[in-house]
């Protein structure tokens, strides 16, 4: 009896399954929902070619003032922050060696005058006179060297930025500078530029300079020196930018942003929301709509500047193409899509 019940149940279940399968015998197509996307047509335009790099403000000239020999410091006439003029006396060193050398020089000059008369009268040989003349030249050189080291003067108009010693200290070679003077009414900005711009950077080209401590204020300099070698490690080359600083608002050691302009080029602009970034890499891509096949194509793109809410596209998209600006997060290359307004 139980076996009969099981057999009837199995027959009933198979009949139900067959009935369900026969529901598609009329070949009614099952509706497939396509991804909904929104597109926009992109166009090419003239785009200013600019590049921004970090720079460091440095003095146009920096002079470390110190003698070329070991001497005691007698007087220091300036303090940090003082403005000095070219030729101004900054430091006086002990002059005793100079005075002694000056006295010896005066005696040698007097002796040479007497010996020259004796030579003319035949009292000494030419060799003796030449020996005395050599001694005289050596003494003059030594005395002049002591004189230059006794009074240290400023070689430039500038500002004293360091004072490392006090009067009475003994200065020795290798112990550093006594004072430092920097020219600040004109400065230079040192910037490392990517090697791709090496053919485009020219002497005299203008450079826009911005500093965070002066928001909204622009400074203008010009390229004054281009270093000829590329750093193999960073793939950059150094550029020196000269900038006038009459009000002394800029100071050595400040960081700045330099912007160099290289003319303009005709490039496509796309909405920034259309550009996606491949996870784990630096690849940027977007989806281009193929109207003929109603599909999307995944394209890798090289982006340039961000201009407002648009990216400049160096390569990857053509003028007049349609790019997806909404609904692209789950798209795959070749997917059929449905356009929504």
PLY file of the C-alpha trace (Angstrom):
ply
format ascii 1.0
element vertex 341
property float x
property float y
property float z
element edge 340
property int vertex1
property int vertex2
end_header
0.00 0.00 0.00
2.80 2.42 0.93
4.67 1.65 -2.31
1.57 2.57 -4.32
1.25 5.93 -2.56
4.93 6.74 -3.22
4.56 5.82 -6.90
1.48 8.03 -7.31
3.25 10.97 -5.63
6.27 10.62 -7.91
3.99 10.52 -10.96
2.18 13.67 -9.79
5.47 15.55 -9.20
6.81 14.63 -12.65
3.56 15.82 -14.20
3.89 19.18 -12.49
7.50 19.57 -13.68
6.55 18.69 -17.24
3.70 21.17 -17.07
6.04 23.92 -15.90
8.49 23.17 -18.67
5.82 23.32 -21.30
5.05 26.94 -20.26
7.90 28.25 -22.55
6.78 26.23 -25.59
5.35 29.45 -27.11
8.99 30.93 -27.17
7.97 34.15 -25.41
11.24 36.20 -25.02
12.31 36.95 -21.45
12.89 40.71 -20.97
16.53 41.50 -20.03
17.10 44.79 -18.19
20.06 46.75 -19.63
22.25 49.02 -17.44
20.94 52.58 -17.44
23.60 55.18 -18.24
23.77 58.87 -18.99
26.15 60.27 -21.61
27.38 63.60 -22.87
29.13 64.65 -26.06
32.66 65.97 -25.50
34.47 68.53 -27.61
38.04 69.69 -28.18
39.19 73.19 -27.28
42.38 75.23 -26.99
43.83 74.41 -23.57
46.65 76.39 -22.00
49.58 74.09 -21.30
50.80 74.73 -17.76
52.83 72.79 -15.21
53.20 73.50 -11.51
56.26 72.62 -9.43
57.39 73.23 -5.87
60.25 75.69 -5.45
62.48 77.04 -2.71
63.30 80.74 -2.30
67.02 81.47 -1.97
69.09 84.69 -1.74
70.33 85.99 -5.06
73.82 86.30 -3.51
75.01 84.87 -0.19
78.39 85.96 1.23
80.01 84.26 4.21
82.36 86.87 5.69
85.56 85.59 7.32
89.33 86.15 7.03
91.59 83.74 5.17
93.88 83.31 8.19
93.61 82.81 11.91
93.26 86.14 13.76
91.61 87.50 16.88
88.35 89.39 16.34
88.68 93.01 17.52
85.29 94.55 16.65
82.03 93.50 14.98
80.15 96.54 13.68
76.88 94.86 12.63
74.12 92.78 14.16
71.69 90.28 12.66
69.00 92.11 10.67
71.14 95.15 9.85
71.08 96.40 6.27
74.55 97.00 4.88
75.96 98.61 1.76
78.65 97.40 -0.58
82.05 98.41 0.83
80.77 98.90 4.40
83.11 97.80 7.21
81.63 94.81 9.00
84.39 93.30 11.15
87.79 94.51 12.40
90.39 91.87 13.16
93.54 92.25 15.29
95.87 94.53 13.27
99.18 93.91 15.06
100.47 91.51 12.42
99.48 93.96 9.73
101.28 96.87 11.42
104.45 94.79 11.85
104.34 93.73 8.21
103.76 97.33 7.10
106.84 98.50 9.04
108.95 95.74 7.48
107.66 96.69 4.04
108.56 100.34 4.57
112.12 99.36 5.58
112.50 97.10 2.54
111.31 99.89 0.23
113.87 102.28 1.73
116.59 99.64 1.39
115.65 99.03 -2.24
115.98 102.75 -3.06
119.49 102.81 -1.55
120.51 99.53 -3.23
119.25 100.77 -6.59
121.55 103.82 -6.34
124.47 101.58 -5.38
123.76 99.35 -8.39
123.78 102.37 -10.70
127.14 103.41 -9.24
128.49 99.86 -9.59
128.58 99.19 -5.86
126.45 95.96 -6.01
125.68 93.34 -8.60
122.45 92.94 -10.54
121.84 89.64 -8.72
121.87 91.36 -5.32
119.40 93.99 -6.50
117.12 91.28 -7.96
117.13 89.37 -4.67
116.07 92.49 -2.76
113.37 93.22 -5.34
111.97 89.68 -4.87
111.88 90.19 -1.09
110.10 93.48 -1.63
107.42 91.87 -3.81
106.84 89.08 -1.26
106.55 91.60 1.57
104.09 93.74 -0.40
101.91 90.74 -1.11
101.96 89.61 2.56
101.18 93.12 3.82
98.30 93.53 1.37
96.90 90.15 2.41
97.06 91.14 6.10
95.40 94.47 5.31
92.51 92.76 3.51
92.07 90.32 6.41
92.26 93.04 9.05
89.18 94.90 7.78
86.33 92.74 6.48
83.94 94.68 4.25
80.65 93.77 2.62
80.97 92.89 -1.08
77.23 93.52 -1.70
74.21 95.52 -0.62
72.30 93.18 1.64
71.10 92.15 5.07
73.10 90.48 7.84
71.42 87.12 8.49
73.97 85.48 10.83
76.60 86.45 13.40
78.56 83.46 14.65
81.30 85.07 16.84
81.77 87.83 19.42
84.53 90.44 19.77
87.59 88.91 21.45
87.03 85.44 19.97
89.91 83.79 18.18
89.01 82.95 14.61
90.65 79.87 13.09
90.46 78.54 9.56
87.67 75.98 9.28
85.56 77.32 12.17
82.97 78.86 9.82
81.98 82.41 8.99
81.91 85.39 11.30
78.85 86.99 9.67
76.65 86.18 6.69
75.25 88.79 4.31
72.45 87.99 1.83
71.13 90.03 -1.08
67.34 90.04 -0.74
66.09 92.89 -2.95
66.41 90.31 -5.71
65.95 86.60 -5.04
66.09 83.34 -6.92
63.72 80.40 -6.79
65.16 76.93 -7.36
62.69 74.44 -8.83
63.06 70.86 -10.05
61.21 70.41 -13.36
60.13 67.08 -14.91
62.37 66.02 -17.77
59.41 65.94 -20.21
59.44 69.76 -20.15
63.17 70.14 -20.85
62.71 71.07 -24.55
60.07 73.67 -23.65
61.74 75.65 -20.85
63.53 78.71 -22.26
65.68 81.45 -20.73
63.66 84.57 -19.97
60.25 82.87 -20.00
57.88 84.25 -17.31
56.99 82.18 -14.26
54.03 82.70 -11.90
54.94 82.23 -8.24
52.52 81.70 -5.34
53.14 81.33 -1.61
50.70 79.95 0.94
51.58 82.71 3.41
50.35 85.32 0.87
47.03 83.82 -0.31
45.56 85.45 -3.39
48.79 87.29 -4.20
50.85 86.47 -7.29
54.53 87.14 -7.91
56.22 87.02 -11.29
59.75 85.90 -12.05
61.66 84.75 -15.11
63.89 81.80 -15.91
67.50 82.96 -15.55
69.40 79.66 -15.56
68.66 76.15 -16.83
70.88 73.40 -15.49
72.02 71.21 -18.41
71.91 67.78 -16.73
68.96 65.55 -15.84
68.99 63.86 -12.43
68.91 60.13 -13.20
67.17 59.34 -9.89
64.32 61.87 -9.94
64.18 62.43 -13.73
64.14 66.17 -13.15
66.35 69.11 -14.02
66.91 72.25 -11.98
65.82 75.72 -13.04
66.78 79.05 -11.45
64.06 81.71 -11.50
64.94 85.33 -10.71
62.36 87.47 -8.94
62.46 91.12 -7.86
61.79 91.68 -4.15
61.98 95.45 -3.49
59.54 95.34 -0.55
61.38 92.35 0.99
58.11 90.40 1.36
59.82 87.21 0.26
62.58 85.71 2.37
65.15 82.97 1.76
63.94 79.58 2.94
60.27 80.09 1.97
58.52 77.39 -0.05
56.51 78.35 -3.12
54.65 76.95 -6.12
55.90 77.86 -9.56
53.71 77.69 -12.67
55.31 77.58 -16.13
53.21 78.19 -19.26
54.04 76.44 -22.55
51.44 77.93 -24.91
48.22 76.05 -25.78
47.14 72.82 -27.52
43.85 71.50 -28.91
42.67 68.81 -26.49
39.34 67.20 -25.59
37.71 68.22 -22.29
35.59 65.67 -20.40
33.61 66.00 -17.15
35.75 64.97 -14.19
33.02 62.58 -12.97
33.46 60.47 -16.11
37.08 59.60 -15.34
37.65 56.55 -13.13
40.84 55.23 -11.51
41.85 51.60 -11.69
42.26 50.25 -8.16
45.87 49.41 -7.34
47.36 51.32 -10.28
47.67 54.79 -11.71
45.57 53.96 -14.79
42.69 56.36 -15.55
39.85 55.22 -17.78
36.31 56.05 -18.92
33.54 54.54 -21.02
32.75 55.74 -24.55
29.27 55.04 -25.97
29.03 53.33 -29.38
25.68 54.50 -30.77
25.68 52.08 -33.72
25.91 48.98 -31.51
24.38 50.48 -28.36
27.43 49.35 -26.37
30.18 50.99 -24.30
33.93 50.75 -24.77
36.36 50.98 -21.87
39.19 53.36 -22.78
42.40 54.14 -20.93
43.12 57.87 -21.06
46.05 60.16 -20.36
44.80 63.13 -18.40
46.29 66.60 -18.24
45.12 69.56 -16.18
41.93 69.76 -14.13
40.18 72.88 -15.46
37.17 73.70 -13.31
35.04 70.54 -13.40
36.65 69.15 -16.59
39.72 67.06 -17.22
41.99 67.78 -20.16
42.48 64.53 -22.11
45.88 64.20 -23.77
44.97 60.93 -25.49
42.19 58.33 -25.45
39.08 60.27 -26.52
38.25 62.06 -29.78
36.33 65.23 -30.43
32.56 64.62 -30.72
32.47 61.23 -28.98
29.97 60.43 -26.22
31.29 59.50 -22.78
29.34 57.98 -19.90
28.88 60.38 -17.00
26.48 58.35 -14.82
25.87 54.66 -14.20
29.39 53.56 -15.18
30.47 52.04 -11.85
29.45 48.45 -12.74
30.01 48.58 -16.51
32.31 46.23 -18.37
33.92 46.68 -21.76
31.39 45.82 -24.50
28.28 45.95 -22.32
25.00 46.87 -24.00
23.38 49.80 -22.25
20.21 51.88 -22.25
20.58 55.66 -22.49
18.54 57.83 -20.17
18.05 61.56 -20.58
0 1
1 2
2 3
3 4
4 5
5 6
6 7
7 8
8 9
9 10
10 11
11 12
12 13
13 14
14 15
15 16
16 17
17 18
18 19
19 20
20 21
21 22
22 23
23 24
24 25
25 26
26 27
27 28
28 29
29 30
30 31
31 32
32 33
33 34
34 35
35 36
36 37
37 38
38 39
39 40
40 41
41 42
42 43
43 44
44 45
45 46
46 47
47 48
48 49
49 50
50 51
51 52
52 53
53 54
54 55
55 56
56 57
57 58
58 59
59 60
60 61
61 62
62 63
63 64
64 65
65 66
66 67
67 68
68 69
69 70
70 71
71 72
72 73
73 74
74 75
75 76
76 77
77 78
78 79
79 80
80 81
81 82
82 83
83 84
84 85
85 86
86 87
87 88
88 89
89 90
90 91
91 92
92 93
93 94
94 95
95 96
96 97
97 98
98 99
99 100
100 101
101 102
102 103
103 104
104 105
105 106
106 107
107 108
108 109
109 110
110 111
111 112
112 113
113 114
114 115
115 116
116 117
117 118
118 119
119 120
120 121
121 122
122 123
123 124
124 125
125 126
126 127
127 128
128 129
129 130
130 131
131 132
132 133
133 134
134 135
135 136
136 137
137 138
138 139
139 140
140 141
141 142
142 143
143 144
144 145
145 146
146 147
147 148
148 149
149 150
150 151
151 152
152 153
153 154
154 155
155 156
156 157
157 158
158 159
159 160
160 161
161 162
162 163
163 164
164 165
165 166
166 167
167 168
168 169
169 170
170 171
171 172
172 173
173 174
174 175
175 176
176 177
177 178
178 179
179 180
180 181
181 182
182 183
183 184
184 185
185 186
186 187
187 188
188 189
189 190
190 191
191 192
192 193
193 194
194 195
195 196
196 197
197 198
198 199
199 200
200 201
201 202
202 203
203 204
204 205
205 206
206 207
207 208
208 209
209 210
210 211
211 212
212 213
213 214
214 215
215 216
216 217
217 218
218 219
219 220
220 221
221 222
222 223
223 224
224 225
225 226
226 227
227 228
228 229
229 230
230 231
231 232
232 233
233 234
234 235
235 236
236 237
237 238
238 239
239 240
240 241
241 242
242 243
243 244
244 245
245 246
246 247
247 248
248 249
249 250
250 251
251 252
252 253
253 254
254 255
255 256
256 257
257 258
258 259
259 260
260 261
261 262
262 263
263 264
264 265
265 266
266 267
267 268
268 269
269 270
270 271
271 272
272 273
273 274
274 275
275 276
276 277
277 278
278 279
279 280
280 281
281 282
282 283
283 284
284 285
285 286
286 287
287 288
288 289
289 290
290 291
291 292
292 293
293 294
294 295
295 296
296 297
297 298
298 299
299 300
300 301
301 302
302 303
303 304
304 305
305 306
306 307
307 308
308 309
309 310
310 311
311 312
312 313
313 314
314 315
315 316
316 317
317 318
318 319
319 320
320 321
321 322
322 323
323 324
324 325
325 326
326 327
327 328
328 329
329 330
330 331
331 332
332 333
333 334
334 335
335 336
336 337
337 338
338 339
339 340
